[in-house]
């Protein structure tokens, strides 16, 4: 049985949490421009008497971290404060309808960040210093670009466990897809647009190449377990000409047991075969971003503890695999065991309808606080804490 979660129930303040989330949503914080939101969060935490450390990532960019309890934290609550860039801030502006908050970053992942901060405030206000568990709070920059915030943290600290507040609809994700970014460049010969027979169209080559690769079972959405999306395509910017260059990025999300290297080789073989069908094909491919997935399994002390906490809080316990890319891949590669668990869902993230139900944000704050409250490493059988 866990320590009574009601011990923190009064300390979790829905009004304060709601205000924090609205404030976060009103601060535009795309990757690389997180200064305003980190300043806001630092002021909020320091105002509550919490010691906050800057972890420099690059000049004028830093993570925020805090720790409580004896020794090095056994678990960190991790949230990223950056969002994707907005193409229309007005369309992605903050609004609230029937208990659902809309706005850029509401699900990914300012809802999770607000819940973690509220949980931290509740722990600090409720527990005496000698009662506090060995936990940390980490608010990172740069997740939506290259994960440089988490990478900077992991250069200095590698805790046994982390809970990352990505939008999972409060499902506990102990497994995580891998990620592979494929970059294709086709080259042709430029000519005047009215004389295409004198040139070689790089866009046509790219389209034919993608259609050829699409015949591979790897890209068959009905049969393949690999999730892919053609994210971006552009060609040479010169006007009224046959384009001599075309570049395409494809995102591939791989089930935990799929090795990125094997997928890379399959794509390379497909391109080699394309030369037989596409005249004068000149193509270059690179895989600049590659992360393997992981599966921690459900038979561990943290899963058992979360099941008890959900039961105590009358929340249905669900487990799932996180299908997108996140800093969880970086934490796992560094030797930390990351659980992804947060309010909201991926379905609307990065869209004009991005949203998070406030009831899920409040539930997440209670889950995070109860998890930290009941985290007594010496009482677990997990060998990682011995």
PAPA-779662 format. One record per residue (C-alpha): residue number from 1; residue in one letter; x, y, z. Coordinates in pm, 1 decimal, padded with zeros to 6 digits. Layout:
# PAPA-779662
{NUM, a, {X, Y, Z}} ...
END
This chain:
# PAPA-779662
{1, x, {00000.0, 00000.0, 00000.0}} {2, x, {00130.9, 00345.0, -00087.3}} {3, x, {00151.5, 00633.5, 00153.2}} {4, x, {-00184.8, 00808.8, 00154.6}} {5, x, {-00202.8, 01027.4, -00160.8}} {6, x, {-00450.8, 01250.3, 00023.0}} {7, x, {-00153.1, 01376.8, 00223.6}} {8, x, {-00076.6, 01596.7, -00078.9}} {9, x, {-00428.8, 01644.7, -00210.9}} {10, x, {-00482.6, 01975.9, -00031.6}} {11, x, {-00133.2, 02092.5, -00126.7}} {12, x, {-00211.2, 02043.3, -00498.0}} {13, x, {-00387.4, 02370.1, -00578.6}} {14, x, {-00602.5, 02350.1, -00894.1}} {15, x, {-00634.3, 02728.8, -00918.4}} {16, x, {-00259.4, 02779.4, -00898.7}} {17, x, {-00200.3, 02498.2, -01148.8}} {18, x, {-00454.9, 02649.0, -01388.5}} {19, x, {-00290.3, 02991.2, -01364.3}} {20, x, {00056.7, 02844.2, -01419.5}} {21, x, {-00057.4, 02658.0, -01729.7}} {22, x, {-00226.2, 02964.5, -01876.4}} {23, x, {00088.1, 03168.5, -01814.1}} {24, x, {00303.5, 02905.6, -01984.5}} {25, x, {00072.8, 02896.9, -02285.1}} {26, x, {00087.6, 03274.1, -02318.0}} {27, x, {00468.5, 03267.0, -02345.3}} {28, x, {00590.9, 03189.0, -02696.1}} {29, x, {00886.2, 02953.0, -02651.8}} {30, x, {00999.6, 02783.6, -02973.5}} {31, x, {01322.7, 02585.2, -02964.0}} {32, x, {01617.6, 02820.5, -02933.8}} {33, x, {01406.4, 03102.6, -02787.7}} {34, x, {01318.7, 02968.9, -02443.5}} {35, x, {01459.5, 03258.5, -02236.8}} {36, x, {01121.7, 03407.5, -02141.4}} {37, x, {00967.0, 03081.7, -02026.1}} {38, x, {01271.0, 02967.6, -01827.1}} {39, x, {01280.4, 03310.7, -01659.6}} {40, x, {00912.1, 03277.5, -01568.7}} {41, x, {00954.1, 02928.6, -01423.7}} {42, x, {01266.5, 03023.0, -01232.1}} {43, x, {01085.7, 03318.8, -01073.4}} {44, x, {00789.8, 03096.3, -00982.2}} {45, x, {01006.5, 02830.8, -00817.7}} {46, x, {01240.0, 03071.7, -00641.1}} {47, x, {00938.6, 03265.4, -00516.0}} {48, x, {00829.7, 02948.6, -00338.2}} {49, x, {01169.1, 02920.5, -00170.5}} {50, x, {01298.8, 02645.9, -00400.2}} {51, x, {01666.7, 02645.8, -00491.5}} {52, x, {01701.1, 02634.8, -00869.7}} {53, x, {02017.4, 02559.7, -01064.9}} {54, x, {02101.3, 02683.8, -01413.6}} {55, x, {02249.2, 02421.5, -01646.0}} {56, x, {02399.7, 02604.7, -01940.4}} {57, x, {02326.8, 02454.3, -02281.1}} {58, x, {02468.7, 02738.2, -02486.1}} {59, x, {02500.1, 03113.2, -02439.8}} {60, x, {02171.7, 03256.4, -02304.6}} {61, x, {02007.7, 02912.0, -02306.2}} {62, x, {01987.8, 02691.4, -02000.2}} {63, x, {01791.6, 02417.8, -01829.6}} {64, x, {01642.3, 02459.8, -01484.0}} {65, x, {01693.1, 02188.6, -01224.6}} {66, x, {01606.3, 02141.5, -00859.6}} {67, x, {01655.7, 01856.1, -00615.7}} {68, x, {01528.2, 01751.4, -00276.2}} {69, x, {01586.0, 01467.9, -00033.2}} {70, x, {01905.8, 01290.4, 00065.4}} {71, x, {02182.5, 01213.4, -00182.4}} {72, x, {02155.4, 01212.9, -00558.6}} {73, x, {01799.2, 01199.4, -00696.1}} {74, x, {01675.0, 00849.0, -00767.2}} {75, x, {01414.2, 00987.9, -01008.7}} {76, x, {01377.8, 01310.0, -01206.6}} {77, x, {01053.2, 01465.2, -01325.4}} {78, x, {01147.4, 01589.4, -01673.7}} {79, x, {00963.9, 01836.9, -01893.1}} {80, x, {01065.3, 02031.0, -02203.0}} {81, x, {00964.2, 02396.1, -02210.9}} {82, x, {01012.9, 02454.6, -02584.1}} {83, x, {00757.5, 02409.9, -02860.7}} {84, x, {00768.4, 02384.6, -03236.5}} {85, x, {00773.8, 02721.8, -03410.7}} {86, x, {00438.3, 02879.9, -03494.1}} {87, x, {00338.1, 02960.1, -03848.9}} {88, x, {00039.1, 03159.3, -03720.2}} {89, x, {00047.9, 03268.5, -03356.6}} {90, x, {-00304.0, 03405.5, -03376.9}} {91, x, {-00444.2, 03070.6, -03491.8}} {92, x, {-00248.5, 02891.5, -03219.9}} {93, x, {-00338.9, 03137.0, -02945.3}} {94, x, {-00459.4, 03032.7, -02600.8}} {95, x, {-00827.2, 02968.8, -02537.2}} {96, x, {-01036.0, 02753.2, -02305.8}} {97, x, {-01360.9, 02574.4, -02379.2}} {98, x, {-01547.5, 02343.8, -02143.2}} {99, x, {-01243.0, 02257.5, -01935.4}} {100, x, {-01010.5, 02205.5, -02232.3}} {101, x, {-00718.6, 02441.0, -02289.6}} {102, x, {-00607.5, 02507.2, -02646.9}} {103, x, {-00282.4, 02658.5, -02763.7}} {104, x, {00065.0, 02591.8, -02894.9}} {105, x, {00239.9, 02352.5, -02658.3}} {106, x, {-00069.7, 02278.1, -02448.3}} {107, x, {-00021.2, 01903.5, -02496.0}} {108, x, {00343.3, 01895.7, -02601.8}} {109, x, {00423.9, 01960.5, -02328.4}} {110, x, {00334.1, 02265.0, -02123.3}} {111, x, {00051.0, 02073.0, -01960.4}} {112, x, {00303.4, 01818.3, -01834.4}} {113, x, {00546.1, 02093.2, -01725.4}} {114, x, {00276.1, 02278.1, -01530.1}} {115, x, {00173.4, 01952.6, -01358.8}} {116, x, {00532.7, 01873.4, -01261.5}} {117, x, {00590.3, 02221.2, -01123.0}} {118, x, {00268.4, 02201.6, -00921.1}} {119, x, {00365.4, 01860.7, -00785.0}} {120, x, {00704.8, 02001.1, -00686.4}} {121, x, {00548.1, 02299.6, -00510.0}} {122, x, {00311.5, 02067.5, -00322.3}} {123, x, {00596.2, 01843.1, -00207.2}} {124, x, {00804.6, 02138.8, -00092.4}} {125, x, {00514.0, 02295.3, 00096.4}} {126, x, {00387.8, 01976.7, 00261.8}} {127, x, {00696.4, 01776.6, 00358.9}} {128, x, {00955.9, 01864.4, 00617.2}} {129, x, {01313.5, 01861.1, 00490.9}} {130, x, {01386.8, 01522.7, 00650.7}} {131, x, {01069.2, 01374.4, 00497.8}} {132, x, {01150.2, 01466.0, 00139.3}} {133, x, {01223.8, 01189.4, -00112.7}} {134, x, {01538.0, 01175.3, -00331.2}} {135, x, {01387.4, 01329.8, -00644.3}} {136, x, {01472.5, 01600.0, -00894.6}} {137, x, {01287.0, 01839.0, -01122.7}} {138, x, {01435.6, 01910.4, -01465.6}} {139, x, {01293.2, 02160.0, -01715.7}} {140, x, {01488.9, 02139.0, -02040.2}} {141, x, {01520.9, 02337.3, -02360.4}} {142, x, {01563.0, 02218.8, -02717.1}} {143, x, {01361.4, 01895.9, -02725.4}} {144, x, {01171.6, 01985.6, -03041.6}} {145, x, {01495.4, 02038.2, -03233.8}} {146, x, {01790.7, 01821.8, -03132.9}} {147, x, {01749.8, 01744.4, -02762.9}} {148, x, {02047.9, 01960.6, -02669.0}} {149, x, {01897.7, 02046.3, -02329.4}} {150, x, {01864.6, 01685.9, -02219.0}} {151, x, {02201.9, 01599.4, -02373.7}} {152, x, {02365.6, 01871.8, -02162.3}} {153, x, {02198.8, 01735.9, -01848.6}} {154, x, {02299.4, 01378.0, -01924.3}} {155, x, {02661.1, 01483.2, -01965.1}} {156, x, {02660.0, 01561.1, -01592.0}} {157, x, {02395.0, 01339.8, -01436.1}} {158, x, {02243.3, 00998.8, -01514.2}} {159, x, {01970.0, 00917.6, -01264.1}} {160, x, {01832.9, 00561.7, -01236.9}} {161, x, {01479.7, 00669.5, -01340.3}} {162, x, {01304.5, 00958.8, -01511.7}} {163, x, {00939.7, 01039.9, -01571.1}} {164, x, {00898.7, 01250.9, -01884.9}} {165, x, {00568.1, 01435.6, -01914.8}} {166, x, {00504.4, 01386.1, -02286.6}} {167, x, {00136.6, 01363.3, -02388.3}} {168, x, {00027.1, 01002.8, -02331.9}} {169, x, {-00330.1, 01055.0, -02210.4}} {170, x, {-00194.7, 00951.1, -01866.7}} {171, x, {-00096.1, 00608.1, -01997.6}} {172, x, {00232.8, 00487.6, -01851.4}} {173, x, {00470.1, 00417.1, -02139.5}} {174, x, {00750.0, 00179.8, -02042.2}} {175, x, {00831.2, 00116.7, -02407.9}} {176, x, {00924.6, 00369.5, -02673.1}} {177, x, {00956.7, 00365.7, -03050.4}} {178, x, {01289.4, 00436.2, -03213.1}} {179, x, {01335.4, 00718.1, -03461.5}} {180, x, {01513.3, 00757.6, -03792.0}} {181, x, {01531.6, 01068.7, -04008.8}} {182, x, {01606.9, 00999.8, -04374.0}} {183, x, {01729.9, 01283.3, -04595.9}} {184, x, {01713.8, 01239.2, -04976.4}} {185, x, {01869.3, 01474.3, -05232.2}} {186, x, {01814.7, 01426.6, -05605.7}} {187, x, {02009.9, 01627.3, -05860.5}} {188, x, {01932.5, 01712.5, -06221.0}} {189, x, {02021.9, 01965.5, -06487.0}} {190, x, {01872.8, 02312.8, -06496.9}} {191, x, {01710.6, 02446.5, -06811.3}} {192, x, {01446.5, 02704.5, -06899.1}} {193, x, {01102.1, 02589.5, -06791.3}} {194, x, {00973.3, 02606.0, -07150.0}} {195, x, {01246.4, 02367.2, -07266.0}} {196, x, {01229.6, 02075.5, -07019.9}} {197, x, {01378.5, 01837.3, -07275.3}} {198, x, {01709.8, 02021.6, -07237.6}} {199, x, {01725.7, 01966.8, -06864.1}} {200, x, {01674.9, 01693.6, -06611.1}} {201, x, {01404.4, 01754.8, -06353.3}} {202, x, {01524.0, 01672.7, -06000.2}} {203, x, {01168.0, 01694.2, -05863.1}} {204, x, {01044.2, 01433.9, -06109.3}} {205, x, {01334.5, 01209.0, -06008.7}} {206, x, {01242.3, 01253.4, -05642.9}} {207, x, {00875.2, 01173.4, -05700.7}} {208, x, {00960.4, 00861.8, -05901.1}} {209, x, {01206.2, 00754.5, -05631.9}} {210, x, {00948.4, 00794.1, -05356.2}} {211, x, {00689.5, 00602.3, -05557.9}} {212, x, {00943.0, 00326.4, -05614.9}} {213, x, {01028.8, 00305.8, -05244.8}} {214, x, {00658.3, 00305.9, -05164.3}} {215, x, {00628.3, -00036.7, -05328.3}} {216, x, {00857.0, -00183.3, -05062.6}} {217, x, {00669.8, -00368.9, -04788.9}} {218, x, {00860.9, -00153.3, -04539.3}} {219, x, {00636.8, 00138.6, -04645.7}} {220, x, {00311.9, -00057.5, -04669.5}} {221, x, {00096.8, 00100.3, -04398.7}} {222, x, {-00135.0, -00200.9, -04393.4}} {223, x, {00142.9, -00453.4, -04338.5}} {224, x, {00449.9, -00280.3, -04199.5}} {225, x, {00507.6, -00198.3, -03833.5}} {226, x, {00725.6, 00098.6, -03932.7}} {227, x, {00546.5, 00434.0, -03913.0}} {228, x, {00666.6, 00685.9, -04170.8}} {229, x, {00577.9, 01035.0, -04283.0}} {230, x, {00713.8, 01245.8, -04568.9}} {231, x, {00773.8, 01557.3, -04362.5}} {232, x, {00914.9, 01810.3, -04604.5}} {233, x, {01015.0, 01857.0, -04967.6}} {234, x, {01172.9, 02152.1, -05146.7}} {235, x, {01353.0, 02225.9, -05468.9}} {236, x, {01597.5, 02484.8, -05601.4}} {237, x, {01447.7, 02832.6, -05558.0}} {238, x, {01534.0, 02977.3, -05902.0}} {239, x, {01219.8, 03081.3, -06088.3}} {240, x, {01078.7, 02946.8, -06414.2}} {241, x, {01337.4, 02676.4, -06459.8}} {242, x, {01356.9, 02300.5, -06458.5}} {243, x, {01480.0, 02239.4, -06100.5}} {244, x, {01824.0, 02085.0, -06068.4}} {245, x, {01792.6, 01991.3, -05700.4}} {246, x, {01522.4, 01847.6, -05476.7}} {247, x, {01548.5, 01759.2, -05107.3}} {248, x, {01309.7, 01549.9, -04899.5}} {249, x, {01296.1, 01451.7, -04531.6}} {250, x, {01116.4, 01139.7, -04414.6}} {251, x, {01046.3, 01059.7, -04049.6}} {252, x, {01040.4, 00692.0, -03957.6}} {253, x, {00920.4, 00571.2, -03617.6}} {254, x, {01033.7, 00218.9, -03540.5}} {255, x, {00886.3, -00031.9, -03292.5}} {256, x, {01111.8, -00090.6, -02990.4}} {257, x, {01254.5, -00416.0, -03130.0}} {258, x, {01343.8, -00270.2, -03472.3}} {259, x, {01709.3, -00177.4, -03524.6}} {260, x, {01755.4, 00156.2, -03709.1}} {261, x, {02062.2, 00022.0, -03892.4}} {262, x, {01859.2, -00258.7, -04048.7}} {263, x, {01598.2, -00009.1, -04172.6}} {264, x, {01874.2, 00210.9, -04314.8}} {265, x, {02017.7, -00078.6, -04511.4}} {266, x, {01673.1, -00172.4, -04645.0}} {267, x, {01623.6, 00182.2, -04773.4}} {268, x, {01969.5, 00189.2, -04931.6}} {269, x, {01897.2, -00138.6, -05112.4}} {270, x, {01569.3, 00007.9, -05237.8}} {271, x, {01752.9, 00307.3, -05380.3}} {272, x, {02007.5, 00085.8, -05552.4}} {273, x, {01722.3, -00096.1, -05724.6}} {274, x, {01562.1, 00233.2, -05830.8}} {275, x, {01846.7, 00310.4, -06071.1}} {276, x, {01712.6, 00039.6, -06301.6}} {277, x, {01377.0, 00215.7, -06337.6}} {278, x, {01451.9, 00587.9, -06312.0}} {279, x, {01665.0, 00729.4, -06598.8}} {280, x, {01974.8, 00926.1, -06495.9}} {281, x, {01889.1, 00906.1, -06127.5}} {282, x, {02141.6, 01101.2, -05920.3}} {283, x, {02051.9, 01061.5, -05554.1}} {284, x, {02223.9, 01104.9, -05221.3}} {285, x, {02084.7, 00975.4, -04891.7}} {286, x, {02187.4, 01034.3, -04532.2}} {287, x, {02055.9, 00938.1, -04189.9}} {288, x, {02169.7, 01218.6, -03962.7}} {289, x, {01932.7, 01140.4, -03672.9}} {290, x, {01894.0, 00784.5, -03546.7}} {291, x, {01774.7, 00652.7, -03210.5}} {292, x, {01689.2, 00299.1, -03111.9}} {293, x, {01371.8, 00227.7, -02919.2}} {294, x, {01345.2, 00044.6, -02589.3}} {295, x, {01113.9, -00167.9, -02379.4}} {296, x, {01158.1, -00164.1, -02002.1}} {297, x, {00889.1, -00427.3, -01953.3}} {298, x, {00604.4, -00407.9, -01704.5}} {299, x, {00762.2, -00625.7, -01436.9}} {300, x, {00950.4, -00366.6, -01233.7}} {301, x, {00911.8, -00173.1, -00910.9}} {302, x, {00802.6, 00150.6, -01078.3}} {303, x, {00519.5, -00016.4, -01269.4}} {304, x, {00397.0, -00180.3, -00948.9}} {305, x, {00410.1, 00151.0, -00763.7}} {306, x, {00223.1, 00336.2, -01037.2}} {307, x, {-00051.9, 00073.8, -01040.2}} {308, x, {-00103.8, 00126.9, -00667.5}} {309, x, {-00103.5, 00505.3, -00706.2}} {310, x, {-00359.4, 00497.3, -00987.1}} {311, x, {-00581.8, 00271.9, -00777.4}} {312, x, {-00550.0, 00504.9, -00475.9}} {313, x, {-00639.8, 00803.8, -00695.9}} {314, x, {-00926.2, 00617.6, -00870.2}} {315, x, {-00763.7, 00660.2, -01211.6}} {316, x, {-00772.5, 00370.0, -01460.5}} {317, x, {-00419.8, 00238.4, -01512.1}} {318, x, {-00316.0, 00189.2, -01873.5}} {319, x, {00015.7, 00105.6, -02036.3}} {320, x, {00118.8, 00180.3, -02391.5}} {321, x, {00419.2, 00230.9, -02619.1}} {322, x, {00514.6, 00590.3, -02699.6}} {323, x, {00506.0, 00610.9, -03075.8}} {324, x, {00687.6, 00937.7, -03137.4}} {325, x, {01041.5, 01063.8, -03084.4}} {326, x, {01126.3, 01224.5, -02750.7}} {327, x, {01410.8, 01288.9, -02509.2}} {328, x, {01325.4, 00946.8, -02367.6}} {329, x, {01549.7, 00796.5, -02636.4}} {330, x, {01841.5, 01007.2, -02510.5}} {331, x, {01782.3, 00917.4, -02145.9}} {332, x, {01764.6, 00546.8, -02224.4}} {333, x, {02081.7, 00558.8, -02434.6}} {334, x, {02256.6, 00724.9, -02137.8}} {335, x, {02156.4, 00443.7, -01900.3}} {336, x, {01849.0, 00599.2, -01735.7}} {337, x, {01514.2, 00419.6, -01734.2}} {338, x, {01258.9, 00667.0, -01874.3}} {339, x, {00882.3, 00638.3, -01827.1}} {340, x, {00670.7, 00862.6, -02048.7}} {341, x, {00355.1, 00976.3, -01872.2}} {342, x, {00168.9, 01301.1, -01915.3}} {343, x, {-00159.6, 01478.1, -01992.7}} {344, x, {-00294.0, 01534.3, -02343.5}} {345, x, {-00241.6, 01329.1, -02656.5}} {346, x, {-00021.1, 01328.5, -02963.8}} {347, x, {-00319.7, 01343.1, -03198.5}} {348, x, {-00347.8, 01722.3, -03182.4}} {349, x, {00011.3, 01813.8, -03092.1}} {350, x, {00180.5, 02057.0, -03335.6}} {351, x, {-00156.6, 02142.7, -03494.7}} {352, x, {-00391.6, 02441.8, -03474.7}} {353, x, {-00619.3, 02231.0, -03252.1}} {354, x, {-00353.4, 02136.6, -02997.4}} {355, x, {-00527.7, 02090.3, -02663.1}} {356, x, {-00512.6, 01940.2, -02316.8}} {357, x, {-00803.2, 01869.1, -02078.3}} {358, x, {-00738.0, 02046.3, -01749.8}} {359, x, {-00869.6, 01745.4, -01557.1}} {360, x, {-00580.3, 01542.1, -01703.1}} {361, x, {-00327.9, 01810.0, -01605.8}} {362, x, {-00463.0, 01806.8, -01249.7}} {363, x, {-00458.6, 01425.7, -01240.8}} {364, x, {-00099.7, 01427.4, -01370.6}} {365, x, {00007.9, 01664.2, -01089.0}} {366, x, {-00142.5, 01426.4, -00833.6}} {367, x, {00021.9, 01123.0, -00995.4}} {368, x, {00364.2, 01290.5, -01004.1}} {369, x, {00335.4, 01406.7, -00642.7}} {370, x, {00218.1, 01065.5, -00520.0}} {371, x, {00495.5, 00891.1, -00713.0}} {372, x, {00760.3, 01112.2, -00552.4}} {373, x, {00597.4, 01082.5, -00209.1}} {374, x, {00604.9, 00703.4, -00222.6}} {375, x, {00947.4, 00674.5, -00378.5}} {376, x, {01143.9, 00512.7, -00097.6}} {377, x, {01434.6, 00339.7, -00277.8}} {378, x, {01539.7, 00123.9, 00015.5}} {379, x, {01197.2, -00041.1, 00018.7}} {380, x, {01209.4, -00155.5, -00342.8}} {381, x, {01358.2, -00474.7, -00486.6}} {382, x, {01485.7, -00290.6, -00790.7}} {383, x, {01859.9, -00365.8, -00817.1}} {384, x, {01920.7, -00020.3, -00962.1}} {385, x, {01881.5, 00133.5, -00617.5}} {386, x, {02105.0, -00100.3, -00419.5}} 
END
